[in-house]
Amino acid sequence: MLNTKYTINNDALIIKSGLIIKIDIDIKKIKKVIPNNTIWSAPALSSDRIEIFYNTYDSVVISPKNKKEFIEMLKQINPAIVSEV
């Protein structure tokens, strides 16, 4: 889990965690971002997390270092993202 990173590449959010987890999300399909302090396993190194909802029923929990700045970067690509953070 120490190799967890989140990359924005063109219109994609790429989440990599360890050797197994790699998730590519089309930023234009992100609908909402909310705070999340769940203890469930996720590609997140902190308990201060955000949950990203995308597609119809998909979501992922992550913990970028600067949540507000990270969300603003996403919103530059998709201004329709609703943020509760």
C-alpha positions in Angstrom: 0.0 0.0 0.0 3.0 2.4 0.3 3.1 2.7 -3.5 -0.3 4.4 -3.7 -0.6 7.3 -6.2 -3.2 9.2 -8.1 -2.4 10.7 -11.5 -4.4 12.9 -13.8 -3.4 12.2 -17.4 -5.4 14.0 -20.1 -9.1 13.1 -19.2 -8.2 10.1 -17.0 -7.7 9.7 -13.3 -5.3 6.8 -12.8 -5.2 5.2 -9.3 -2.4 2.8 -8.6 -1.9 1.0 -5.3 0.6 -1.7 -4.6 1.2 -4.3 -7.3 -2.4 -5.3 -7.8 -4.8 -2.3 -7.9 -4.9 -0.1 -11.0 -8.1 1.8 -11.8 -8.6 4.2 -14.7 -11.5 6.6 -14.5 -12.8 8.8 -17.2 -12.9 12.2 -15.4 -15.8 13.3 -17.6 -17.9 10.5 -16.1 -17.3 11.6 -12.5 -20.5 12.8 -11.0 -19.8 13.6 -7.3 -17.1 13.8 -4.7 -17.9 13.6 -1.0 -15.9 13.3 2.3 -15.5 9.7 3.5 -13.9 8.4 6.7 -14.6 4.7 6.2 -12.3 2.2 7.7 -12.9 -0.3 4.9 -10.0 -1.2 2.6 -9.4 1.3 -0.2 -6.5 2.6 -2.3 -6.0 5.3 0.3 -3.2 5.8 2.9 -5.1 8.1 5.2 -8.4 7.9 7.1 -9.1 11.4 5.8 -10.6 10.3 2.5 -12.9 11.3 -0.4 -15.2 9.1 -2.3 -15.5 9.6 -6.0 -18.7 8.5 -7.8 -18.5 7.8 -11.5 -20.4 6.0 -14.2 -23.8 4.8 -13.0 -23.0 2.8 -9.8 -19.2 3.0 -9.4 -17.3 4.7 -6.7 -13.7 4.6 -5.3 -12.3 5.9 -2.0 -8.9 7.7 -2.1 -6.9 10.1 0.0 -5.0 12.7 -2.0 -2.7 15.0 0.1 -4.5 18.2 -0.8 -8.2 17.2 -1.4 -9.4 20.6 -2.4 -6.7 21.2 -4.9 -7.1 17.7 -6.3 -10.9 18.2 -6.7 -10.2 21.6 -8.4 -7.9 19.8 -10.9 -10.7 17.3 -11.7 -13.3 20.1 -12.0 -11.0 21.9 -14.6 -11.6 18.9 -16.8 -15.2 18.2 -15.8 -16.9 21.4 -14.3 -20.2 19.4 -13.8 -18.6 17.5 -10.8 -20.5 18.2 -7.6 -18.2 18.5 -4.6 -19.3 18.3 -0.9 -15.7 18.7 0.3 
